[in-house]
C-alpha cells in the first residue's frame, strides 16, 4: 500500500510539472517565494481533532470453540473525538519538482473510543449470555516526519499530498470495560506505536508569509504493533482507524530587506518590472 501511494504521488508530481507551463505561463505558481524573498527554513502549528473510525457493519463471530465450550459474540465499536495539536519546522525545496517541502514536528494526540459486546457462552446445551461495555482513552506524544507535494488548482490554492512516518509514545491511558477480558481476548496498542501515514489537504495562501492547509491524515501501515489492516489499531476486541483532522498554518520567514509579498506575476515581468535575483542563496 505504501509503495502504491508513493507511485501515485510521484506520478501526480510529474503530471503537474508537465502541465504547469501552459496553464500558468511559467513553471509553477510561487506559493512559497524562494526567489530571494523567503528563507528555506520555516515553521508550522496545527490544531486539530482525532477520531477513531470503527467498522461500518457488525456481525456475530465465533471467538473460540473447544470440546466442551463455544463462545459467540457481537462487538459494537464506536469512535469518539479527541484533541490534537502539532508544531514543528519546515524545509522548503529550492527546486520543487518532486517535493515542495519537508517537515518534522511534535504533536499531542488523544485517541478515544468505546465498545459494547454481547456474547453467548455455550456449554453443551446450556447457554449463558455475557454483555459488556467499555471505554478507552490514549494520551500520546507523537514525533512525525512528512514529505509534501503541492498540486496547484487556482491562484494561490493547491492540493497537498503527503507521505510520512510517525512514532507515538504513550503518556497515559484509561481503559474501562465490564466484559470478561480473557473471554473476549482484549488487546491494546503497545507503549510505542510506529506507523507510516498518508495525508490529504487543500491549502490557501492567506498572506505573503502565511499558508493555511486543512488536512486529513490516516495511517496506512503499522510497523509496531503488527499491522492489522492498513494501519488500524485494536482496543478491546475491535479495530479502529485513527483519523486526524488538522488546520495547519505554515509560516514563512522573510530574508532581511523583504516582506515576503505575494510573488510577481509573469505578465508583470513582461511589462519590465524589476525582479530581485540574488547572487547566492542561504536558508
Backbone as CSV, one residue per row, in Angstrom:
resi,resn,N_x,N_y,N_z,CA_x,CA_y,CA_z,C_x,C_y,C_z
1,UNK,0.829,-1.201,0.000,0.000,0.000,0.000,0.866,1.254,0.000
2,UNK,1.925,1.270,0.813,2.806,2.435,0.874,3.502,2.648,-0.455
3,UNK,3.935,1.556,-1.109,4.579,1.682,-2.415,3.607,2.248,-3.454
4,UNK,2.361,1.789,-3.399,1.360,2.279,-4.343,1.135,3.774,-4.143
5,UNK,1.019,4.201,-2.876,0.817,5.621,-2.599,1.994,6.456,-3.070
6,UNK,3.226,5.923,-2.914,4.408,6.651,-3.362,4.423,6.788,-4.874
7,UNK,4.045,5.713,-5.584,3.988,5.762,-7.045,2.963,6.795,-7.502
8,UNK,1.797,6.831,-6.832,0.766,7.807,-7.179,1.266,9.222,-6.961
9,UNK,1.953,9.454,-5.835,2.485,10.780,-5.530,3.485,11.230,-6.575
10,UNK,4.402,10.338,-6.952,5.407,10.693,-7.952,4.765,10.930,-9.317
11,UNK,3.766,10.124,-9.663,3.092,10.292,-10.949,2.365,11.620,-11.031
12,UNK,1.676,11.981,-9.948,0.981,13.256,-9.922,1.951,14.420,-10.001
13,UNK,3.108,14.261,-9.371,4.112,15.325,-9.423,4.609,15.531,-10.850
14,UNK,4.852,14.431,-11.575,5.322,14.537,-12.951,4.261,15.171,-13.840
15,UNK,3.005,14.737,-13.668,1.918,15.292,-14.477,1.765,16.783,-14.212
16,UNK,1.848,17.170,-12.931,1.711,18.586,-12.594,2.805,19.421,-13.227
17,UNK,4.030,18.901,-13.260,5.128,19.648,-13.858,4.974,19.752,-15.377
18,UNK,4.432,18.713,-15.999,4.269,18.740,-17.452,3.237,19.772,-17.890
19,UNK,2.187,19.946,-17.073,1.096,20.830,-17.463,1.167,22.205,-16.829
20,UNK,2.088,22.424,-15.892,2.155,23.729,-15.220,2.560,24.828,-16.179
21,UNK,3.453,24.560,-17.144,3.943,25.601,-18.048,2.829,26.216,-18.884
22,UNK,2.035,25.433,-19.606,0.977,26.053,-20.393,-0.171,26.613,-19.559
23,UNK,-0.415,26.076,-18.368,-1.540,26.523,-17.572,-1.273,27.867,-16.925
24,UNK,-0.051,28.085,-16.462,0.212,29.265,-15.680,1.182,30.235,-16.349
25,UNK,1.686,29.888,-17.517,2.604,30.775,-18.200,3.995,30.747,-17.626
26,UNK,4.246,29.922,-16.637,5.565,29.747,-16.054,5.598,28.353,-15.450
27,UNK,6.699,27.979,-14.822,6.833,26.609,-14.379,5.846,26.245,-13.285
28,UNK,5.555,27.158,-12.374,4.645,26.854,-11.285,4.250,28.147,-10.586
29,UNK,3.146,28.131,-9.861,2.798,29.252,-9.003,3.806,29.350,-7.867
30,UNK,4.212,30.554,-7.541,5.114,30.739,-6.423,4.330,30.782,-5.125
31,UNK,3.826,29.641,-4.708,3.125,29.561,-3.431,4.090,29.898,-2.308
32,UNK,5.302,29.390,-2.423,6.375,29.738,-1.491,7.446,30.473,-2.303
33,UNK,7.616,31.786,-2.136,8.557,32.552,-2.966,10.001,32.316,-2.546
34,UNK,10.696,31.477,-3.289,12.087,31.165,-2.983,13.051,31.900,-3.906
35,UNK,12.581,32.972,-4.555,13.450,33.729,-5.454,14.129,34.882,-4.710
36,UNK,14.440,34.664,-3.445,15.148,35.663,-2.664,14.321,36.298,-1.577
37,UNK,13.025,36.046,-1.541,12.171,36.696,-0.547,12.054,35.894,0.738
38,UNK,11.917,34.571,0.633,11.683,33.740,1.808,12.868,32.820,2.072
39,UNK,13.131,32.592,3.354,14.147,31.624,3.735,13.598,30.216,3.549
40,UNK,14.503,29.271,3.398,14.070,27.892,3.146,13.582,27.212,4.417
41,UNK,13.952,27.692,5.564,13.511,27.094,6.822,12.378,27.927,7.408
42,UNK,11.240,27.292,7.696,10.108,27.955,8.320,9.600,27.128,9.484
43,UNK,8.378,27.392,9.884,7.804,26.634,10.999,6.294,26.546,10.819
44,UNK,5.658,25.683,11.605,4.224,25.466,11.470,3.607,25.134,12.817
45,UNK,2.311,25.380,12.922,1.490,24.886,14.017,0.217,24.315,13.406
46,UNK,-0.427,23.403,14.132,-1.628,22.787,13.583,-2.553,22.271,14.666
47,UNK,-3.565,23.040,15.067,-4.582,22.500,15.968,-5.507,21.565,15.211
48,UNK,-6.076,20.601,15.922,-6.967,19.671,15.238,-7.694,18.752,16.192
49,UNK,-8.367,17.772,15.618,-9.102,16.763,16.379,-8.778,15.383,15.805
50,UNK,-9.002,14.362,16.616,-8.846,12.979,16.173,-10.199,12.271,16.265
51,UNK,-10.287,11.174,15.522,-11.482,10.334,15.593,-11.066,8.902,15.310
52,UNK,-11.542,7.965,16.110,-11.237,6.543,15.907,-12.388,5.921,15.122
53,UNK,-12.167,5.762,13.824,-13.225,5.279,12.935,-13.406,3.774,13.100
54,UNK,-14.607,3.297,13.500,-14.841,1.852,13.622,-15.276,1.258,12.298
55,UNK,-15.462,-0.047,12.283,-16.014,-0.678,11.085,-17.473,-0.245,10.926
56,UNK,-17.987,-0.421,9.717,-19.332,0.062,9.413,-20.415,-0.993,9.644
57,UNK,-20.043,-2.266,9.796,-21.030,-3.314,9.952,-20.548,-4.311,10.992
58,UNK,-21.427,-4.683,11.901,-21.101,-5.658,12.944,-21.756,-6.992,12.635
59,UNK,-21.017,-8.057,12.863,-21.538,-9.402,12.651,-21.150,-10.284,13.823
60,UNK,-21.999,-11.246,14.106,-21.667,-12.216,15.149,-20.513,-13.082,14.681
61,UNK,-19.573,-13.307,15.567,-18.398,-14.115,15.225,-18.154,-15.168,16.295
62,UNK,-17.565,-16.248,15.874,-17.187,-17.307,16.806,-15.805,-16.974,17.349
63,UNK,-15.750,-16.634,18.614,-14.494,-16.225,19.234,-13.609,-17.444,19.491
64,UNK,-14.182,-18.518,20.037,-13.414,-19.749,20.203,-14.370,-20.929,20.346
65,UNK,-13.806,-22.120,20.151,-14.557,-23.371,20.290,-13.581,-24.462,20.718
66,UNK,-14.003,-25.285,21.656,-13.243,-26.485,22.002,-14.227,-27.631,22.234
67,UNK,-13.786,-28.702,22.896,-14.636,-29.879,23.033,-15.877,-29.626,23.874
68,UNK,-15.775,-28.717,24.826,-16.901,-28.520,25.735,-17.511,-27.117,25.692
69,UNK,-16.789,-26.146,25.129,-17.261,-24.761,25.153,-17.278,-24.167,23.745
70,UNK,-18.206,-23.242,23.561,-18.282,-22.475,22.325,-18.744,-21.069,22.675
71,UNK,-18.020,-20.049,22.185,-18.370,-18.676,22.524,-18.603,-17.874,21.257
72,UNK,-19.807,-17.310,21.132,-20.185,-16.456,20.023,-20.406,-15.042,20.564
73,UNK,-19.943,-14.041,19.820,-20.076,-12.672,20.317,-20.256,-11.698,19.164
74,UNK,-20.924,-10.590,19.454,-21.048,-9.463,18.537,-20.484,-8.234,19.232
75,UNK,-19.515,-7.603,18.586,-18.870,-6.427,19.159,-19.328,-5.185,18.387
76,UNK,-19.642,-4.142,19.137,-20.136,-2.901,18.540,-19.203,-1.751,18.933
77,UNK,-18.190,-1.464,18.109,-17.270,-0.366,18.428,-17.816,0.975,17.953
78,UNK,-17.444,2.019,18.668,-17.831,3.377,18.297,-16.662,4.320,18.570
79,UNK,-16.477,5.274,17.659,-15.396,6.226,17.822,-15.810,7.427,18.642
80,UNK,-14.809,8.120,19.170,-15.016,9.380,19.883,-13.997,10.392,19.395
81,UNK,-14.300,11.653,19.633,-13.424,12.740,19.219,-12.396,13.022,20.306
82,UNK,-11.144,13.267,19.898,-10.086,13.628,20.820,-9.384,14.894,20.354
83,UNK,-8.445,15.360,21.154,-7.711,16.583,20.859,-6.392,16.278,20.167
84,UNK,-5.931,17.248,19.364,-4.659,17.101,18.654,-4.040,18.482,18.494
85,UNK,-2.724,18.565,18.679,-2.009,19.823,18.493,-0.581,19.520,18.065
86,UNK,-0.145,20.101,16.945,1.183,19.843,16.407,1.933,21.145,16.191
87,UNK,3.250,21.040,16.174,4.118,22.174,15.875,5.463,21.619,15.430
88,UNK,6.160,22.384,14.578,7.456,21.906,14.120,8.087,22.829,13.104
89,UNK,9.097,22.306,12.427,9.881,23.075,11.455,9.651,22.537,10.049
90,UNK,9.797,23.432,9.060,9.646,23.063,7.656,10.935,23.393,6.905
91,UNK,11.161,22.622,5.836,12.315,22.852,4.959,11.794,22.879,3.536
92,UNK,11.791,24.056,2.910,11.229,24.222,1.581,12.278,23.911,0.516
93,UNK,11.862,23.191,-0.522,12.776,22.778,-1.570,13.173,23.968,-2.445
94,UNK,14.454,24.025,-2.820,14.922,25.086,-3.702,14.352,24.916,-5.110
95,UNK,14.250,23.669,-5.573,13.729,23.377,-6.908,12.639,22.311,-6.753
96,UNK,11.406,22.714,-6.445,10.355,21.767,-6.062,9.743,21.019,-7.243
97,UNK,10.486,20.096,-7.811,9.976,19.295,-8.917,9.184,18.106,-8.389
98,UNK,9.777,17.358,-7.461,9.101,16.196,-6.879,8.391,16.576,-5.583
99,UNK,9.080,17.301,-4.692,8.524,17.688,-3.403,8.604,19.204,-3.243
100,UNK,7.656,19.756,-2.487,7.681,21.183,-2.206,8.319,21.493,-0.851
101,UNK,8.063,20.632,0.142,8.720,20.866,1.427,8.689,19.602,2.281
102,UNK,9.613,19.555,3.221,9.672,18.519,4.246,9.319,19.156,5.577
103,UNK,8.783,18.356,6.497,8.543,18.896,7.829,8.817,17.844,8.892
104,UNK,9.216,18.319,10.039,9.474,17.483,11.212,8.804,18.153,12.389
105,UNK,7.934,17.422,13.086,7.186,18.054,14.161,6.918,17.132,15.331
106,UNK,6.410,17.734,16.385,5.997,17.038,17.601,4.536,17.379,17.849
107,UNK,3.761,16.396,18.304,2.331,16.624,18.496,1.837,15.920,19.750
108,UNK,0.773,16.466,20.311,-0.003,15.777,21.355,-1.211,15.157,20.674
109,UNK,-1.438,13.871,20.929,-2.521,13.134,20.271,-3.358,12.413,21.322
110,UNK,-4.659,12.601,21.245,-5.603,11.962,22.152,-6.533,11.080,21.319
111,UNK,-6.503,9.767,21.557,-7.350,8.821,20.840,-8.348,8.223,21.816
112,UNK,-9.644,8.304,21.457,-10.703,7.859,22.357,-11.739,7.034,21.591
113,UNK,-12.366,6.103,22.284,-13.406,5.296,21.664,-14.110,4.437,22.687
114,UNK,-15.064,3.644,22.222,-15.823,2.780,23.115,-16.227,1.512,22.381
115,UNK,-16.631,0.507,23.166,-17.076,-0.762,22.595,-18.087,-1.410,23.524
116,UNK,-19.159,-1.898,22.958,-20.113,-2.738,23.690,-20.105,-4.123,23.061
117,UNK,-20.410,-5.126,23.854,-20.372,-6.505,23.353,-21.509,-7.315,23.961
118,UNK,-21.988,-8.245,23.147,-22.988,-9.208,23.607,-22.547,-10.580,23.136
119,UNK,-22.376,-11.491,24.079,-21.892,-12.821,23.722,-22.713,-13.931,24.354
120,UNK,-22.615,-15.095,23.743,-23.295,-16.282,24.259,-22.270,-17.388,24.439
121,UNK,-22.144,-17.858,25.689,-21.224,-18.947,26.011,-22.018,-20.246,26.123
122,UNK,-21.705,-21.176,25.227,-22.388,-22.468,25.203,-21.532,-23.516,25.887
123,UNK,-22.151,-24.217,26.863,-21.529,-25.388,27.481,-22.500,-26.543,27.278
124,UNK,-22.246,-27.324,26.222,-23.211,-28.344,25.823,-24.465,-27.665,25.291
125,UNK,-25.615,-27.967,25.908,-26.873,-27.344,25.511,-27.250,-26.169,26.387
126,UNK,-26.359,-25.788,27.291,-26.632,-24.688,28.215,-25.956,-23.419,27.720
127,UNK,-26.734,-22.317,27.697,-26.209,-21.049,27.186,-26.230,-19.993,28.276
128,UNK,-25.172,-19.182,28.303,-25.085,-18.054,29.235,-24.785,-16.793,28.429
129,UNK,-25.581,-15.760,28.636,-25.402,-14.502,27.923,-24.463,-13.598,28.719
130,UNK,-23.446,-13.077,28.036,-22.450,-12.213,28.671,-22.394,-10.905,27.898
131,UNK,-22.667,-9.805,28.569,-22.658,-8.486,27.941,-21.614,-7.593,28.610
132,UNK,-21.156,-6.612,27.880,-20.154,-5.713,28.444,-20.099,-4.395,27.691
133,UNK,-19.608,-3.357,28.364,-19.413,-2.037,27.769,-18.043,-1.519,28.195
134,UNK,-17.382,-0.844,27.255,-16.049,-0.358,27.567,-15.745,0.993,26.963
135,UNK,-14.724,1.641,27.510,-14.282,2.957,27.051,-12.767,3.000,27.137
136,UNK,-12.129,3.633,26.156,-10.683,3.796,26.210,-10.292,5.221,25.846
137,UNK,-9.170,5.654,26.369,-8.604,6.968,26.055,-7.094,6.857,26.129
138,UNK,-6.437,7.274,25.061,-4.974,7.254,24.996,-4.462,8.694,24.919
139,UNK,-3.404,8.977,25.666,-2.707,10.261,25.584,-1.293,9.973,25.081
140,UNK,-0.976,10.504,23.916,0.266,10.157,23.233,1.030,11.413,22.844
141,UNK,2.352,11.320,22.837,3.182,12.347,22.221,3.741,11.739,20.946
142,UNK,3.666,12.481,19.861,3.987,11.971,18.535,5.122,12.769,17.915
143,UNK,6.069,12.059,17.339,7.102,12.671,16.510,6.824,12.224,15.074
144,UNK,6.681,13.175,14.149,6.270,12.834,12.789,7.138,13.561,11.766
145,UNK,7.385,12.860,10.662,8.127,13.417,9.523,7.261,13.261,8.285
146,UNK,7.237,14.296,7.422,6.404,14.262,6.216,7.146,14.814,5.016
147,UNK,6.885,14.216,3.861,7.312,14.752,2.568,6.055,15.213,1.847
148,UNK,6.034,16.479,1.410,4.802,17.114,0.950,4.929,17.641,-0.474
149,UNK,3.841,17.487,-1.232,3.795,17.948,-2.610,2.565,18.812,-2.830
150,UNK,2.754,19.979,-3.480,1.647,20.848,-3.868,1.225,20.540,-5.300
151,UNK,-0.074,20.505,-5.542,-0.625,20.444,-6.890,-1.534,21.662,-7.044
152,UNK,-1.071,22.728,-7.722,-1.863,23.964,-7.827,-3.211,23.716,-8.496
153,UNK,-4.241,24.385,-7.995,-5.581,24.289,-8.552,-6.043,25.644,-9.073
154,UNK,-5.987,26.663,-8.225,-6.314,28.031,-8.603,-5.188,28.923,-8.092
155,UNK,-5.314,30.234,-8.339,-4.271,31.147,-7.913,-4.094,31.072,-6.394
156,UNK,-2.901,30.659,-5.972,-2.534,30.542,-4.560,-3.422,29.576,-3.793
157,UNK,-3.940,28.565,-4.486,-4.649,27.454,-3.867,-4.077,26.162,-4.436
158,UNK,-4.117,25.101,-3.644,-3.452,23.874,-4.072,-3.954,22.684,-3.266
159,UNK,-3.815,21.507,-3.858,-3.976,20.240,-3.145,-2.617,19.851,-2.590
160,UNK,-2.587,19.385,-1.340,-1.339,18.893,-0.764,-1.443,17.385,-0.539
161,UNK,-0.475,16.650,-1.082,-0.342,15.215,-0.844,0.899,14.990,-0.005
162,UNK,0.772,14.146,1.017,1.893,13.929,1.937,2.017,12.457,2.284
163,UNK,3.254,12.000,2.334,3.588,10.687,2.868,4.538,10.896,4.036
164,UNK,4.330,10.140,5.103,5.181,10.362,6.261,5.222,9.167,7.191
165,UNK,5.916,9.355,8.300,6.044,8.329,9.328,5.868,8.988,10.685
166,UNK,5.299,8.261,11.617,5.099,8.779,12.973,5.465,7.723,14.005
167,UNK,6.013,8.191,15.116,6.292,7.351,16.277,5.534,7.943,17.452
168,UNK,4.620,7.166,18.048,3.772,7.628,19.150,4.210,6.956,20.449
169,UNK,4.447,7.756,21.468,4.838,7.247,22.776,3.710,7.548,23.757
170,UNK,3.270,6.533,24.484,2.141,6.700,25.402,2.552,7.517,26.627
171,UNK,1.769,8.568,26.890,1.940,9.350,28.105,1.061,8.815,29.225
172,UNK,-0.101,8.317,28.864,-1.041,7.770,29.830,-2.220,7.178,29.106
173,UNK,-3.017,6.402,29.795,-4.172,5.750,29.177,-5.233,5.471,30.225
174,UNK,-6.448,5.269,29.751,-7.577,4.912,30.614,-8.405,3.858,29.903
175,UNK,-8.546,2.693,30.544,-9.349,1.609,29.993,-10.403,1.208,31.031
176,UNK,-11.621,1.046,30.565,-12.688,0.608,31.460,-13.636,-0.284,30.676
177,UNK,-13.855,-1.526,31.151,-14.734,-2.471,30.439,-15.358,-3.425,31.443
178,UNK,-16.669,-3.659,31.287,-17.369,-4.564,32.193,-17.386,-6.001,31.683
179,UNK,-16.952,-6.226,30.451,-16.919,-7.578,29.904,-15.701,-8.350,30.373
180,UNK,-15.712,-9.652,30.182,-14.597,-10.510,30.581,-13.432,-10.313,29.603
181,UNK,-12.255,-9.839,30.067,-11.154,-9.552,29.136,-10.534,-10.808,28.532
182,UNK,-10.513,-11.900,29.267,-9.929,-13.134,28.729,-10.881,-13.786,27.739
183,UNK,-12.153,-13.832,28.090,-13.134,-14.457,27.221,-13.229,-13.724,25.893
184,UNK,-13.118,-12.401,25.938,-13.251,-11.590,24.723,-11.907,-11.257,24.076
185,UNK,-10.837,-11.758,24.643,-9.498,-11.591,24.071,-9.158,-10.123,23.819
186,UNK,-9.270,-9.340,24.886,-8.953,-7.922,24.780,-7.473,-7.707,24.463
187,UNK,-7.198,-6.707,23.638,-5.824,-6.337,23.291,-5.764,-4.825,23.113
188,UNK,-4.551,-4.262,23.291,-4.358,-2.816,23.226,-3.044,-2.506,22.520
189,UNK,-2.911,-1.298,21.973,-1.639,-0.925,21.350,-0.512,-0.903,22.380
190,UNK,0.729,-1.107,21.930,1.869,-1.057,22.856,2.189,0.379,23.254
191,UNK,3.156,0.519,24.149,3.568,1.856,24.597,4.214,2.665,23.478
192,UNK,4.786,1.988,22.487,5.375,2.660,21.328,4.656,2.198,20.073
193,UNK,4.109,3.127,19.325,3.429,2.839,18.063,4.237,3.482,16.941
194,UNK,4.578,2.713,15.921,5.319,3.228,14.769,4.530,2.909,13.504
195,UNK,4.227,3.941,12.710,3.382,3.763,11.536,3.850,4.648,10.385
196,UNK,3.460,4.253,9.182,3.532,5.127,8.014,2.132,5.676,7.783
197,UNK,2.039,6.941,7.328,0.726,7.552,7.157,0.656,8.337,5.856
198,UNK,-0.580,8.652,5.466,-0.864,9.449,4.274,-1.727,10.628,4.686
199,UNK,-1.479,11.788,4.076,-2.242,12.995,4.385,-2.733,13.637,3.092
200,UNK,-3.954,14.135,3.140,-4.541,14.851,2.014,-5.061,16.186,2.524
201,UNK,-4.662,17.274,1.858,-5.099,18.587,2.300,-5.402,19.508,1.135
202,UNK,-6.039,20.631,1.460,-6.300,21.674,0.476,-5.860,22.989,1.093
203,UNK,-4.908,23.672,0.416,-4.278,24.829,1.002,-4.656,26.146,0.356
204,UNK,-4.513,27.206,1.153,-4.777,28.570,0.706,-3.634,29.456,1.200
205,UNK,-3.163,30.337,0.361,-2.191,31.319,0.798,-2.948,32.519,1.348
206,UNK,-2.855,32.747,2.658,-3.601,33.815,3.307,-2.912,35.160,3.144
207,UNK,-1.605,35.190,3.406,-0.807,36.403,3.258,0.521,36.003,2.632
208,UNK,1.407,36.987,2.459,2.710,36.665,1.902,3.507,35.710,2.762
209,UNK,3.224,35.688,4.069,4.001,34.848,4.981,3.226,33.669,5.557
210,UNK,1.934,33.564,5.302,1.102,32.571,5.976,0.320,31.738,4.976
211,UNK,0.375,30.424,5.168,-0.369,29.472,4.345,-1.208,28.604,5.269
212,UNK,-2.474,28.395,4.951,-3.372,27.557,5.745,-3.717,26.297,4.952
213,UNK,-3.601,25.124,5.598,-3.861,23.858,4.916,-4.708,22.953,5.810
214,UNK,-6.039,22.917,5.646,-6.845,21.882,6.310,-6.450,20.506,5.755
215,UNK,-6.192,19.560,6.647,-5.592,18.284,6.250,-6.246,17.127,6.990
216,UNK,-6.444,16.023,6.265,-6.928,14.777,6.864,-5.824,13.735,6.767
217,UNK,-5.517,13.105,7.903,-4.417,12.125,7.967,-4.940,10.791,8.477
218,UNK,-4.388,9.694,7.945,-4.681,8.362,8.455,-3.477,7.469,8.252
219,UNK,-3.203,6.531,9.165,-2.105,5.593,8.941,-2.435,4.627,7.807
220,UNK,-1.392,4.160,7.111,-1.572,3.193,6.030,-0.848,1.883,6.313
221,UNK,0.068,1.895,7.297,0.769,0.659,7.637,1.366,0.804,9.032
222,UNK,1.285,-0.244,9.821,1.847,-0.251,11.174,3.082,-1.138,11.229
223,UNK,4.169,-0.569,11.737,5.382,-1.349,11.981,5.285,-2.026,13.337
224,UNK,4.875,-1.270,14.337,4.573,-1.804,15.653,3.356,-1.084,16.210
225,UNK,2.310,-1.819,16.593,2.191,-3.278,16.575,2.106,-3.819,15.154
226,UNK,2.084,-5.139,15.030,1.949,-5.743,13.705,0.681,-5.238,13.035
227,UNK,0.784,-4.962,11.739,-0.319,-4.337,11.018,-1.573,-5.209,11.070
228,UNK,-2.714,-4.555,11.345,-3.989,-5.260,11.439,-4.977,-4.785,10.378
229,UNK,-4.438,-4.311,9.261,-5.304,-3.877,8.183,-5.112,-2.425,7.843
230,UNK,-4.038,-2.113,7.099,-3.782,-0.753,6.613,-3.763,0.278,7.744
231,UNK,-3.050,-0.042,8.811,-2.825,0.917,9.877,-3.852,0.928,10.993
232,UNK,-4.812,0.033,11.002,-5.796,0.002,12.081,-5.142,-0.460,13.389
233,UNK,-5.724,-0.028,14.506,-5.240,-0.400,15.830,-6.373,-1.048,16.623
234,UNK,-6.015,-1.977,17.521,-7.034,-2.687,18.294,-7.112,-2.167,19.717
235,UNK,-8.363,-1.910,20.148,-8.686,-1.682,21.549,-9.808,-2.630,21.919
236,UNK,-9.670,-3.298,23.054,-10.601,-4.326,23.490,-10.667,-5.422,22.422
237,UNK,-11.826,-5.662,21.825,-11.969,-6.742,20.835,-12.203,-6.215,19.423
238,UNK,-12.020,-4.918,19.199,-12.315,-4.311,17.901,-11.136,-3.493,17.401
239,UNK,-11.078,-3.313,16.092,-10.054,-2.465,15.493,-10.677,-1.150,15.047
240,UNK,-9.863,-0.101,15.093,-10.304,1.245,14.744,-9.256,1.876,13.828
241,UNK,-9.716,2.752,12.939,-8.807,3.517,12.084,-8.666,4.930,12.643
242,UNK,-7.474,5.313,13.137,-7.291,6.682,13.615,-7.336,7.681,12.452
243,UNK,-8.121,8.728,12.616,-8.189,9.836,11.673,-7.794,11.115,12.407
244,UNK,-7.039,11.968,11.727,-6.606,13.229,12.322,-6.961,14.354,11.355
245,UNK,-7.790,15.261,11.813,-8.153,16.436,11.023,-7.479,17.650,11.646
246,UNK,-6.603,18.302,10.883,-5.880,19.464,11.389,-6.064,20.650,10.441
247,UNK,-5.837,21.828,10.984,-5.723,23.034,10.174,-4.293,23.533,10.387
248,UNK,-3.439,23.191,9.443,-2.018,23.540,9.572,-1.775,24.940,9.033
249,UNK,-0.981,25.708,9.781,-0.558,27.041,9.359,0.947,27.021,9.141
250,UNK,1.363,27.257,7.898,2.777,27.385,7.566,3.168,28.855,7.655
251,UNK,4.278,29.114,8.326,4.765,30.472,8.476,6.123,30.594,7.785
252,UNK,6.200,31.485,6.799,7.434,31.734,6.074,8.255,32.782,6.817
253,UNK,9.561,32.673,6.683,10.477,33.636,7.278,11.105,34.461,6.165
254,UNK,10.958,35.775,6.253,11.467,36.656,5.201,12.961,36.900,5.377
255,UNK,13.656,36.995,4.256,15.051,37.406,4.296,15.128,38.885,4.653
256,UNK,16.272,39.311,5.139,16.458,40.709,5.514,16.180,41.622,4.319
257,UNK,15.329,42.607,4.538,15.012,43.563,3.478,13.799,43.199,2.664
258,UNK,13.160,42.059,2.996,11.983,41.635,2.242,10.823,41.398,3.201
259,UNK,9.607,41.571,2.696,8.402,41.351,3.483,7.626,40.121,3.036
260,UNK,8.198,39.298,2.143,7.516,38.116,1.614,6.157,38.467,1.010
261,UNK,6.104,39.436,0.085,4.815,39.709,-0.565,4.461,38.561,-1.495
262,UNK,3.220,38.513,-1.968,2.897,37.521,-2.990,3.837,37.673,-4.178
263,UNK,4.171,36.579,-4.851,5.159,36.636,-5.920,4.698,37.471,-7.101
264,UNK,5.655,38.008,-7.846,5.357,38.819,-9.019,4.821,37.926,-10.131
265,UNK,3.757,38.385,-10.777,3.150,37.605,-11.848,3.998,37.676,-13.118
266,UNK,3.791,36.672,-13.962,4.563,36.593,-15.193,4.303,37.795,-16.107
267,UNK,3.036,38.273,-16.179,2.733,39.395,-17.063,3.373,40.684,-16.564
268,UNK,3.651,40.772,-15.242,4.346,41.930,-14.717,5.793,41.952,-15.182
269,UNK,6.378,40.771,-15.352,7.742,40.704,-15.859,7.795,41.230,-17.289
270,UNK,6.739,40.926,-18.046,6.717,41.376,-19.428,6.587,42.893,-19.531
271,UNK,6.015,43.539,-18.479,5.885,44.991,-18.503,7.160,45.680,-18.037
272,UNK,8.197,44.898,-17.737,9.502,45.482,-17.445,9.752,45.787,-15.995
273,UNK,8.945,45.226,-15.077,9.191,45.492,-13.668,10.432,44.742,-13.213
274,UNK,11.154,45.325,-12.259,12.384,44.731,-11.782,12.074,43.583,-10.833
275,UNK,12.908,42.570,-10.911,12.779,41.408,-10.042,14.115,41.158,-9.398
276,UNK,14.098,40.908,-8.108,15.338,40.644,-7.394,15.851,39.258,-7.755
277,UNK,17.082,39.163,-8.154,17.711,37.887,-8.473,18.982,37.792,-7.686
278,UNK,18.982,37.072,-6.578,20.158,37.032,-5.706,21.320,36.301,-6.356
279,UNK,22.536,36.730,-6.003,23.731,36.043,-6.487,23.944,34.723,-5.769
280,UNK,23.517,34.667,-4.532,23.640,33.426,-3.760,22.421,33.309,-2.882
281,UNK,22.205,32.110,-2.368,21.002,31.887,-1.582,21.367,31.101,-0.351
282,UNK,20.857,31.534,0.768,21.159,30.869,2.040,19.868,30.704,2.819
283,UNK,19.684,29.550,3.482,18.483,29.364,4.281,18.508,30.249,5.518
